[in-house]
Amino acid sequence: GNTYGTVQIGGQCWMAENINIGTMLSAATTEPNTTDNIIEKWCYNNDANNCESGGGLYNWNEAMRGSSVAGARGICPSGWHIPTDAEYNILEKTVLGVIDSPNPQYSCGFTTGWRRCADDSGTDAGGTYGVGKSLKKVGIGSGVGAGNDLVGFAAKLPGFRNTYGTYYNLGSHLTLWSSTPSGASTAWIRYLYSSYSSVYRYSYSRAHGFSVRCLRD
């Protein structure tokens, strides 16, 4: 029953906001049943308003609806799917081309950690230009990480739920699941931080509560 804006970025059509679907769990310590037909989500501080503004938080198995296949539809609507690790990298490289920074750059391939897809400042934060900065909505973030929403991805920073059942970092972090497994109990993610222009890529436990963006098939 929800309506989502969309945006064309290069050859990809993205939802312009994180998906918000399912029944809110009563607490961060409550785990979803990932084997039933009911989609369950966490909302930061158990407040439904936070899901309305920044999308739901899902563990990977719930987001994928039991699939472990990269590119699965998961909780996305028909005709859409949870992006793969490789599709996130296509997005990053597309944005990097739009930025066209005059400065030396970190690699924007399948490296892990912070120092990627941004000006090489010698720090995790990146420099003046970076994909993390350009994916954020205007008014979101600070310093070199202040969003300029260059391509309309309009990322907000809704925080996350950790594996111990605690909410963290509303207003400073966005962590997005990819649909690509990285191990038996882990999957690849993308992570934006408020004051960084770079984009973090890493492998995290599937038990975390992270955000989901959908990509058109």
NUTI-843986 format. One line per field, with one value per residue: x, y, z of N, C-alpha, C, CB in turn. Coordinates in nm, 3 decimals. Glycine has a CB too. Layout:
REM NUTI-843986
nx = [X	...]
ny = [Y	...]
nz = [Z	...]
cax = [X	...]
cay = [Y	...]
caz = [Z	...]
cx = [X	...]
cy = [Y	...]
cz = [Z	...]
cbx = [X	...]
cby = [Y	...]
cbz = [Z	...]
END
This chain:
REM NUTI-843986
nx = [0.078	0.214	0.362	0.633	0.892	1.093	1.413	1.619	1.940	2.206	2.213	2.039	1.736	1.625	1.455	1.376	1.392	1.425	1.283	0.974	0.806	0.589	0.530	0.581	0.826	0.816	1.029	1.384	1.519	1.362	1.333	1.278	1.051	1.175	1.081	0.816	0.519	0.494	0.611	0.849	0.975	1.220	1.179	1.354	1.424	1.184	0.980	0.731	0.726	0.989	1.035	0.863	0.990	1.255	1.255	1.216	1.401	1.578	1.666	1.895	1.801	1.526	1.478	1.545	1.353	1.393	1.545	1.872	1.996	2.180	2.047	1.784	1.427	1.316	1.189	1.105	0.882	0.695	0.878	1.097	1.407	1.639	1.941	2.244	2.584	2.753	2.585	2.555	2.814	2.816	2.640	2.798	3.020	2.893	2.801	3.047	3.144	2.971	3.037	3.306	3.564	3.847	4.059	4.308	4.195	4.059	4.038	3.750	3.647	3.595	3.701	3.747	3.634	3.673	3.820	3.750	3.599	3.608	3.770	4.121	4.220	4.391	4.273	4.004	3.773	3.767	3.790	3.710	3.532	3.312	3.147	2.982	2.909	2.765	2.550	2.388	2.103	2.033	2.115	2.161	2.413	2.757	3.042	3.295	3.128	2.876	2.563	2.499	2.323	2.356	2.265	2.006	1.955	1.906	1.969	1.902	1.986	1.918	2.011	2.078	2.015	2.184	2.346	2.310	2.071	2.029	1.968	2.143	2.298	2.117	2.068	2.332	2.428	2.381	2.310	2.304	2.164	2.305	2.206	2.388	2.549	2.825	2.936	2.851	2.688	2.686	2.669	2.721	2.747	2.660	2.763	2.702	2.835	2.780	2.974	3.157	3.285	3.331	3.250	3.159	3.238	3.165	3.154	2.893	2.732	2.431	2.237	2.209	2.010	1.940	1.896	1.698	1.718	1.542	1.590	1.511	1.416]
ny = [-0.121	0.116	0.405	0.481	0.705	0.712	0.691	0.742	0.637	0.648	0.345	0.224	0.187	0.310	0.282	0.583	0.603	0.431	0.106	0.049	-0.174	-0.415	-0.564	-0.397	-0.493	-0.549	-0.471	-0.395	-0.617	-0.826	-1.094	-1.148	-1.385	-1.572	-1.766	-1.766	-1.627	-1.364	-1.040	-0.881	-0.601	-0.384	-0.071	0.224	0.290	0.175	0.318	0.394	0.616	0.659	0.456	0.542	0.774	0.699	0.440	0.081	-0.142	-0.434	-0.778	-0.981	-1.232	-1.204	-0.983	-1.098	-1.288	-1.559	-1.651	-1.720	-1.628	-1.419	-1.116	-1.166	-1.112	-1.068	-0.862	-0.669	-0.505	-0.671	-0.701	-0.569	-0.582	-0.681	-0.512	-0.646	-0.698	-0.635	-0.472	-0.251	-0.157	-0.079	0.140	0.307	0.360	0.487	0.723	0.831	0.895	1.102	1.293	1.349	1.421	1.638	1.552	1.318	0.984	0.740	0.384	0.254	0.000	-0.341	-0.324	-0.343	-0.173	0.178	0.351	0.430	0.510	0.793	1.119	1.095	1.152	1.058	0.972	0.795	0.938	1.051	1.297	1.622	1.553	1.282	0.961	0.886	1.131	1.237	1.068	1.125	1.295	1.644	1.854	1.651	1.509	1.628	1.852	1.724	1.523	1.623	1.607	1.637	1.535	1.451	1.278	1.215	1.006	1.045	0.973	0.913	0.900	0.660	0.510	0.192	-0.151	-0.349	-0.676	-0.743	-0.650	-0.370	-0.030	0.197	0.508	0.687	0.936	0.953	0.729	0.516	0.197	-0.035	-0.332	-0.563	-0.815	-1.014	-1.295	-1.329	-1.521	-1.808	-1.702	-1.432	-1.119	-0.889	-0.535	-0.181	0.131	0.444	0.732	1.017	1.233	1.158	1.138	0.913	0.565	0.288	-0.052	-0.376	-0.698	-0.827	-0.972	-1.149	-1.108	-0.847	-0.542	-0.375	-0.128	-0.131	-0.083	-0.087	-0.213	-0.180	-0.454]
nz = [0.000	0.009	-0.150	-0.359	-0.452	-0.751	-0.919	-1.200	-1.250	-1.437	-1.606	-1.432	-1.247	-0.952	-0.634	-0.468	-0.201	0.115	0.162	0.332	0.484	0.632	0.962	1.266	1.496	1.851	2.009	2.006	2.085	2.014	1.792	1.441	1.288	1.049	0.884	0.827	0.664	0.723	0.707	0.900	1.083	1.234	1.397	1.454	1.792	1.850	1.738	1.522	1.358	1.286	1.105	0.907	0.821	0.754	0.660	0.713	0.934	0.878	0.930	0.739	0.644	0.675	0.507	0.263	0.239	0.291	0.079	-0.058	-0.277	-0.481	-0.597	-0.545	-0.517	-0.260	-0.005	-0.174	-0.414	-0.680	-0.980	-0.893	-0.704	-0.441	-0.442	-0.583	-0.468	-0.681	-0.833	-0.667	-0.693	-0.959	-0.940	-0.774	-0.944	-1.154	-1.029	-0.958	-1.209	-1.279	-1.090	-1.158	-1.045	-1.007	-0.865	-0.723	-0.675	-0.443	-0.496	-0.665	-0.671	-0.583	-0.326	0.032	0.332	0.424	0.252	-0.030	-0.346	-0.342	-0.312	-0.261	0.040	0.223	0.450	0.620	0.583	0.329	0.059	-0.078	-0.286	-0.334	-0.356	-0.144	-0.031	-0.246	-0.273	-0.061	0.070	0.031	0.300	0.473	0.672	0.724	0.700	0.481	0.417	0.378	0.227	-0.125	-0.299	-0.571	-0.773	-0.715	-0.536	-0.271	0.002	0.344	0.697	0.884	1.100	1.272	1.376	1.603	1.648	1.910	1.987	2.006	1.928	1.714	1.629	1.489	1.251	1.181	1.045	0.761	0.665	0.412	0.298	0.065	-0.172	-0.188	-0.068	0.160	0.307	0.510	0.705	0.665	0.480	0.204	0.245	0.205	0.333	0.464	0.618	0.823	0.817	0.626	0.295	0.154	0.072	0.255	0.228	0.324	0.493	0.678	0.970	0.918	1.102	1.182	1.189	0.914	0.651	0.344	-0.001	-0.306	-0.637	-0.977	-1.183]
cax = [0.000	0.300	0.404	0.774	0.953	1.201	1.510	1.705	2.081	2.271	2.127	1.965	1.622	1.624	1.365	1.441	1.385	1.434	1.152	0.913	0.697	0.586	0.481	0.689	0.856	0.788	1.153	1.506	1.563	1.271	1.381	1.171	1.037	1.214	1.031	0.672	0.482	0.476	0.732	0.866	1.080	1.245	1.179	1.449	1.363	1.048	0.892	0.689	0.759	1.124	1.021	0.800	1.084	1.380	1.241	1.230	1.530	1.551	1.781	1.914	1.714	1.390	1.477	1.556	1.240	1.439	1.635	2.014	2.042	2.206	1.950	1.649	1.326	1.304	1.072	1.076	0.762	0.714	0.950	1.210	1.484	1.743	2.060	2.362	2.709	2.802	2.498	2.596	2.938	2.777	2.590	2.912	3.100	2.812	2.805	3.183	3.156	2.898	3.117	3.421	3.655	3.979	4.160	4.339	4.084	4.068	3.975	3.606	3.616	3.543	3.783	3.670	3.670	3.627	3.897	3.706	3.496	3.614	3.903	4.222	4.264	4.477	4.192	3.881	3.664	3.771	3.813	3.602	3.436	3.299	3.017	2.901	2.853	2.672	2.430	2.308	2.007	2.077	2.082	2.202	2.558	2.833	3.181	3.311	3.020	2.747	2.501	2.458	2.219	2.392	2.195	1.868	1.941	1.838	1.990	1.895	2.073	1.822	2.070	2.066	1.997	2.297	2.313	2.280	1.939	2.040	1.967	2.258	2.343	2.018	2.118	2.473	2.463	2.290	2.369	2.214	2.193	2.301	2.153	2.499	2.612	2.971	2.970	2.733	2.602	2.719	2.635	2.787	2.668	2.715	2.746	2.732	2.851	2.741	3.082	3.251	3.244	3.359	3.146	3.214	3.193	3.215	3.073	2.836	2.639	2.295	2.147	2.191	1.894	1.985	1.798	1.689	1.675	1.507	1.639	1.421	1.470]
cay = [0.000	0.235	0.461	0.519	0.774	0.639	0.776	0.677	0.673	0.571	0.239	0.162	0.258	0.286	0.353	0.703	0.597	0.295	0.042	0.040	-0.270	-0.518	-0.541	-0.353	-0.575	-0.472	-0.423	-0.429	-0.749	-0.925	-1.141	-1.184	-1.522	-1.562	-1.881	-1.754	-1.537	-1.230	-0.957	-0.808	-0.499	-0.299	0.074	0.280	0.325	0.118	0.430	0.376	0.738	0.644	0.375	0.625	0.875	0.643	0.300	-0.022	-0.209	-0.576	-0.866	-1.021	-1.343	-1.151	-0.901	-1.186	-1.380	-1.698	-1.682	-1.687	-1.607	-1.279	-1.062	-1.209	-1.008	-1.043	-0.783	-0.567	-0.534	-0.742	-0.621	-0.507	-0.679	-0.627	-0.501	-0.727	-0.627	-0.583	-0.362	-0.133	-0.105	-0.006	0.269	0.388	0.405	0.584	0.850	0.881	0.957	1.228	1.386	1.387	1.496	1.668	1.510	1.176	0.913	0.602	0.286	0.237	-0.137	-0.428	-0.317	-0.334	-0.063	0.313	0.433	0.393	0.590	0.934	1.179	1.038	1.249	0.988	0.939	0.721	1.030	1.095	1.440	1.713	1.485	1.139	0.901	0.891	1.268	1.263	0.985	1.175	1.404	1.777	1.878	1.534	1.498	1.747	1.857	1.667	1.427	1.690	1.560	1.728	1.461	1.479	1.193	1.192	0.887	1.104	0.890	0.963	0.825	0.613	0.424	0.048	-0.236	-0.442	-0.816	-0.756	-0.595	-0.230	0.065	0.285	0.607	0.761	1.065	0.952	0.610	0.437	0.071	-0.097	-0.470	-0.616	-0.951	-1.105	-1.354	-1.325	-1.638	-1.884	-1.623	-1.292	-1.065	-0.762	-0.414	-0.049	0.205	0.586	0.799	1.157	1.328	1.097	1.141	0.780	0.462	0.169	-0.184	-0.479	-0.816	-0.821	-1.076	-1.134	-1.082	-0.703	-0.477	-0.271	-0.075	-0.196	-0.009	-0.179	-0.181	-0.237	-0.568]
caz = [0.000	0.008	-0.278	-0.351	-0.563	-0.819	-0.985	-1.297	-1.232	-1.542	-1.658	-1.322	-1.189	-0.808	-0.545	-0.416	-0.055	0.168	0.170	0.464	0.472	0.734	1.097	1.355	1.613	1.973	2.071	1.933	2.129	1.956	1.662	1.347	1.242	0.908	0.810	0.803	0.554	0.778	0.704	1.026	1.077	1.350	1.379	1.550	1.921	1.852	1.702	1.383	1.283	1.230	0.984	0.805	0.768	0.703	0.619	0.815	0.955	0.857	0.919	0.599	0.610	0.660	0.386	0.148	0.243	0.293	-0.033	-0.042	-0.414	-0.514	-0.690	-0.508	-0.496	-0.118	0.036	-0.276	-0.494	-0.806	-1.078	-0.825	-0.625	-0.354	-0.527	-0.555	-0.441	-0.809	-0.876	-0.590	-0.749	-1.080	-0.893	-0.728	-1.058	-1.228	-0.956	-0.969	-1.341	-1.278	-1.009	-1.239	-0.958	-1.062	-0.767	-0.714	-0.612	-0.395	-0.584	-0.650	-0.709	-0.477	-0.207	0.156	0.419	0.393	0.158	-0.165	-0.415	-0.299	-0.322	-0.172	0.141	0.318	0.568	0.591	0.550	0.191	0.040	-0.116	-0.371	-0.305	-0.385	-0.023	-0.024	-0.356	-0.258	0.051	0.050	0.074	0.440	0.551	0.684	0.760	0.652	0.347	0.397	0.364	0.104	-0.233	-0.374	-0.710	-0.870	-0.671	-0.452	-0.154	0.121	0.481	0.789	0.983	1.203	1.251	1.494	1.605	1.676	2.053	2.011	2.045	1.817	1.713	1.530	1.412	1.207	1.138	0.967	0.677	0.619	0.315	0.260	-0.070	-0.172	-0.216	0.050	0.168	0.387	0.549	0.793	0.642	0.347	0.175	0.271	0.181	0.459	0.455	0.747	0.808	0.788	0.531	0.154	0.100	0.090	0.322	0.182	0.416	0.514	0.813	1.014	0.867	1.215	1.200	1.130	0.822	0.557	0.213	-0.120	-0.414	-0.771	-1.077	-1.258]
cx = [0.082	0.330	0.547	0.815	1.062	1.294	1.595	1.847	2.162	2.173	2.043	1.849	1.609	1.499	1.443	1.430	1.394	1.295	1.105	0.790	0.704	0.535	0.597	0.703	0.849	0.912	1.272	1.557	1.474	1.319	1.263	1.167	1.062	1.162	0.881	0.645	0.461	0.609	0.737	0.987	1.102	1.229	1.265	1.374	1.218	0.942	0.859	0.719	0.896	1.124	0.958	0.899	1.207	1.374	1.259	1.371	1.503	1.678	1.781	1.818	1.569	1.379	1.475	1.441	1.283	1.529	1.779	2.079	2.061	2.108	1.807	1.556	1.317	1.177	1.035	0.949	0.797	0.778	1.072	1.285	1.582	1.874	2.171	2.481	2.761	2.716	2.522	2.723	2.913	2.726	2.706	2.992	3.024	2.818	2.943	3.205	3.083	2.976	3.234	3.520	3.789	4.092	4.190	4.232	4.129	4.006	3.825	3.564	3.560	3.637	3.693	3.719	3.620	3.695	3.870	3.602	3.491	3.755	3.997	4.276	4.365	4.404	4.069	3.771	3.657	3.785	3.689	3.493	3.433	3.158	2.925	2.834	2.741	2.548	2.337	2.217	2.068	2.027	2.117	2.354	2.624	2.974	3.191	3.201	2.884	2.686	2.474	2.358	2.237	2.309	2.052	1.847	1.880	1.850	1.975	1.979	1.990	1.878	2.049	2.042	2.110	2.252	2.284	2.143	1.941	2.038	2.086	2.251	2.236	2.074	2.263	2.512	2.347	2.366	2.266	2.259	2.208	2.241	2.261	2.557	2.763	3.025	2.841	2.636	2.626	2.676	2.704	2.690	2.736	2.673	2.790	2.737	2.836	2.854	3.189	3.196	3.265	3.242	3.212	3.153	3.251	3.116	3.025	2.747	2.499	2.195	2.128	2.058	1.937	1.872	1.805	1.642	1.644	1.552	1.548	1.490	1.513]
cy = [0.127	0.279	0.513	0.599	0.687	0.738	0.691	0.729	0.588	0.470	0.171	0.251	0.215	0.344	0.471	0.713	0.451	0.237	0.035	-0.048	-0.367	-0.471	-0.503	-0.449	-0.488	-0.412	-0.464	-0.568	-0.861	-0.964	-1.174	-1.335	-1.521	-1.678	-1.874	-1.656	-1.393	-1.155	-0.875	-0.716	-0.441	-0.154	0.134	0.331	0.277	0.224	0.418	0.499	0.730	0.554	0.456	0.722	0.814	0.501	0.204	-0.074	-0.359	-0.658	-0.927	-1.132	-1.299	-1.069	-0.987	-1.286	-1.525	-1.737	-1.653	-1.661	-1.458	-1.231	-1.102	-1.089	-0.970	-0.967	-0.674	-0.604	-0.615	-0.650	-0.550	-0.614	-0.607	-0.625	-0.597	-0.637	-0.562	-0.467	-0.235	-0.073	-0.032	0.133	0.360	0.444	0.505	0.721	0.912	0.951	1.090	1.335	1.440	1.473	1.522	1.613	1.360	1.104	0.780	0.511	0.283	0.100	-0.213	-0.436	-0.308	-0.218	0.070	0.378	0.392	0.494	0.735	0.987	1.117	1.146	1.188	0.951	0.860	0.812	1.063	1.246	1.515	1.644	1.337	1.091	0.907	1.025	1.286	1.174	1.038	1.291	1.536	1.802	1.762	1.528	1.632	1.740	1.803	1.566	1.489	1.658	1.669	1.662	1.477	1.400	1.160	1.068	0.923	1.023	0.971	0.870	0.772	0.525	0.277	-0.023	-0.338	-0.582	-0.841	-0.698	-0.454	-0.142	0.160	0.387	0.661	0.899	1.067	0.833	0.562	0.312	-0.001	-0.241	-0.481	-0.757	-1.056	-1.161	-1.339	-1.443	-1.705	-1.801	-1.473	-1.250	-0.931	-0.646	-0.291	0.040	0.349	0.645	0.950	1.249	1.271	1.110	1.006	0.685	0.336	0.043	-0.290	-0.595	-0.819	-0.942	-1.047	-1.101	-0.934	-0.656	-0.358	-0.231	-0.149	-0.094	-0.112	-0.123	-0.249	-0.349	-0.526]
cz = [0.000	-0.134	-0.263	-0.474	-0.625	-0.886	-1.080	-1.277	-1.328	-1.599	-1.553	-1.278	-1.043	-0.743	-0.486	-0.265	-0.012	0.182	0.316	0.452	0.589	0.869	1.188	1.472	1.739	2.036	1.987	1.969	2.076	1.817	1.571	1.324	1.091	0.824	0.783	0.689	0.599	0.774	0.832	1.017	1.216	1.306	1.490	1.673	1.932	1.823	1.553	1.298	1.220	1.108	0.872	0.740	0.703	0.656	0.734	0.824	0.957	0.874	0.778	0.559	0.592	0.533	0.259	0.139	0.225	0.179	0.006	-0.178	-0.439	-0.620	-0.660	-0.490	-0.348	-0.085	-0.064	-0.354	-0.619	-0.909	-1.023	-0.746	-0.534	-0.432	-0.485	-0.520	-0.569	-0.858	-0.795	-0.647	-0.880	-1.043	-0.853	-0.845	-1.144	-1.162	-0.966	-1.104	-1.350	-1.200	-1.090	-1.160	-1.027	-0.977	-0.775	-0.631	-0.550	-0.501	-0.560	-0.703	-0.591	-0.358	-0.084	0.241	0.366	0.274	0.014	-0.215	-0.368	-0.325	-0.219	-0.080	0.237	0.446	0.525	0.541	0.401	0.183	-0.002	-0.196	-0.337	-0.329	-0.263	-0.004	-0.125	-0.353	-0.149	0.007	0.096	0.217	0.532	0.553	0.712	0.702	0.510	0.315	0.379	0.228	0.003	-0.327	-0.525	-0.811	-0.827	-0.587	-0.316	-0.026	0.250	0.568	0.906	1.093	1.173	1.384	1.492	1.648	1.823	2.088	2.063	1.920	1.829	1.599	1.436	1.377	1.165	1.051	0.880	0.634	0.534	0.286	0.109	-0.059	-0.195	-0.087	0.044	0.248	0.430	0.634	0.779	0.501	0.330	0.196	0.212	0.298	0.437	0.595	0.726	0.762	0.694	0.389	0.086	0.128	0.144	0.261	0.274	0.420	0.658	0.841	0.964	0.977	1.244	1.141	1.047	0.728	0.423	0.108	-0.229	-0.548	-0.872	-1.155	-1.399]
cbx = [-0.089	0.431	0.308	0.864	1.010	1.143	1.600	1.655	2.129	2.398	2.210	2.059	1.491	1.749	1.308	1.381	1.252	1.507	1.157	0.876	0.705	0.721	0.409	0.661	0.995	0.720	1.167	1.615	1.566	1.126	1.472	1.190	0.895	1.365	1.061	0.598	0.357	0.421	0.735	0.881	1.043	1.388	1.032	1.532	1.368	1.020	0.960	0.541	0.751	1.219	0.937	0.683	1.127	1.481	1.340	1.135	1.600	1.490	1.779	2.057	1.722	1.351	1.599	1.688	1.140	1.323	1.596	2.088	1.942	2.352	1.984	1.652	1.190	1.425	1.097	1.195	0.693	0.579	0.858	1.163	1.560	1.758	2.113	2.396	2.815	2.803	2.351	2.615	3.038	2.669	2.494	3.004	3.143	2.665	2.768	3.284	3.103	2.757	3.168	3.376	3.677	3.995	4.113	4.479	3.974	3.996	4.037	3.528	3.741	3.518	3.880	3.678	3.819	3.646	4.047	3.647	3.360	3.577	3.896	4.338	4.144	4.597	4.150	3.834	3.679	3.646	3.920	3.657	3.471	3.340	3.034	2.985	2.964	2.742	2.470	2.399	1.875	2.025	1.937	2.143	2.616	2.838	3.273	3.448	3.015	2.761	2.375	2.581	2.079	2.538	2.272	1.782	2.078	1.694	2.127	1.747	2.190	1.716	2.013	2.193	1.855	2.406	2.427	2.387	1.867	2.169	1.835	2.385	2.450	1.884	2.099	2.562	2.507	2.239	2.416	2.210	2.082	2.445	2.045	2.608	2.574	3.018	3.057	2.774	2.624	2.870	2.480	2.840	2.646	2.667	2.827	2.627	2.989	2.688	3.147	3.276	3.322	3.489	3.072	3.187	3.236	3.237	3.152	2.756	2.640	2.253	2.199	2.306	1.795	2.108	1.820	1.590	1.785	1.355	1.788	1.371	1.366]
cby = [0.000	0.207	0.575	0.395	0.909	0.539	0.849	0.702	0.651	0.500	0.137	0.134	0.228	0.344	0.259	0.827	0.662	0.295	-0.099	0.182	-0.346	-0.574	-0.665	-0.210	-0.642	-0.560	-0.478	-0.326	-0.755	-0.871	-1.264	-1.110	-1.582	-1.556	-2.008	-1.708	-1.587	-1.236	-0.864	-0.907	-0.387	-0.324	0.133	0.395	0.475	0.052	0.568	0.345	0.861	0.589	0.249	0.704	0.967	0.653	0.268	-0.135	-0.161	-0.600	-0.977	-1.067	-1.451	-1.065	-0.808	-1.261	-1.342	-1.786	-1.602	-1.800	-1.667	-1.260	-1.105	-1.292	-1.054	-0.966	-0.721	-0.551	-0.404	-0.796	-0.521	-0.392	-0.776	-0.711	-0.359	-0.817	-0.724	-0.694	-0.403	-0.169	-0.217	-0.084	0.250	0.303	0.285	0.536	0.828	0.766	0.863	1.209	1.317	1.461	1.421	1.818	1.545	1.154	0.888	0.585	0.147	0.350	-0.207	-0.568	-0.196	-0.465	-0.058	0.399	0.421	0.249	0.526	0.948	1.331	0.973	1.303	1.072	1.067	0.648	1.158	1.050	1.461	1.829	1.506	1.110	0.757	0.859	1.373	1.246	0.841	1.219	1.375	1.888	1.907	1.402	1.438	1.765	1.777	1.600	1.333	1.843	1.490	1.775	1.510	1.450	1.065	1.184	0.818	1.123	0.825	0.972	0.915	0.540	0.458	-0.008	-0.306	-0.391	-0.905	-0.688	-0.681	-0.204	0.144	0.205	0.548	0.773	1.162	0.954	0.498	0.520	-0.018	-0.015	-0.565	-0.619	-0.965	-1.033	-1.503	-1.194	-1.600	-2.007	-1.664	-1.268	-1.051	-0.761	-0.395	0.010	0.139	0.660	0.765	1.208	1.371	0.947	1.249	0.724	0.432	0.174	-0.211	-0.421	-0.945	-0.692	-1.089	-1.261	-1.150	-0.626	-0.433	-0.319	0.076	-0.318	0.096	-0.207	-0.224	-0.128	-0.681]
cbz = [0.116	0.084	-0.326	-0.336	-0.518	-0.922	-0.882	-1.444	-1.083	-1.488	-1.727	-1.204	-1.269	-0.743	-0.432	-0.480	-0.001	0.304	0.108	0.521	0.336	0.752	1.151	1.407	1.600	2.074	2.216	1.961	2.281	1.951	1.680	1.213	1.276	0.898	0.886	0.931	0.488	0.923	0.577	1.146	0.975	1.410	1.381	1.485	1.942	1.988	1.734	1.378	1.374	1.336	1.013	0.865	0.879	0.807	0.511	0.786	1.089	0.719	1.029	0.575	0.716	0.782	0.384	0.153	0.136	0.293	-0.158	0.032	-0.515	-0.563	-0.827	-0.380	-0.547	-0.068	0.172	-0.373	-0.535	-0.859	-1.138	-0.732	-0.718	-0.221	-0.526	-0.676	-0.382	-0.914	-0.865	-0.442	-0.770	-1.160	-0.774	-0.638	-1.143	-1.238	-0.808	-0.952	-1.447	-1.215	-0.882	-1.365	-0.827	-1.077	-0.626	-0.652	-0.716	-0.256	-0.562	-0.723	-0.762	-0.533	-0.213	0.234	0.437	0.512	0.187	-0.166	-0.394	-0.147	-0.303	-0.254	0.219	0.352	0.645	0.715	0.628	0.118	-0.062	-0.196	-0.519	-0.161	-0.431	0.098	-0.048	-0.486	-0.226	0.166	0.127	-0.024	0.451	0.493	0.560	0.914	0.744	0.333	0.510	0.382	0.136	-0.312	-0.333	-0.731	-0.891	-0.789	-0.432	-0.185	0.117	0.532	0.840	0.914	1.339	1.183	1.495	1.699	1.632	2.136	2.107	2.128	1.813	1.701	1.450	1.491	1.313	1.259	1.060	0.552	0.738	0.184	0.309	-0.137	-0.279	-0.295	0.062	0.229	0.510	0.626	0.938	0.661	0.330	0.030	0.423	0.043	0.576	0.367	0.812	0.938	0.917	0.566	0.079	0.160	-0.045	0.475	0.034	0.558	0.479	0.831	1.168	0.795	1.339	1.135	1.240	0.742	0.536	0.217	-0.168	-0.415	-0.789	-1.172	-1.267]
END
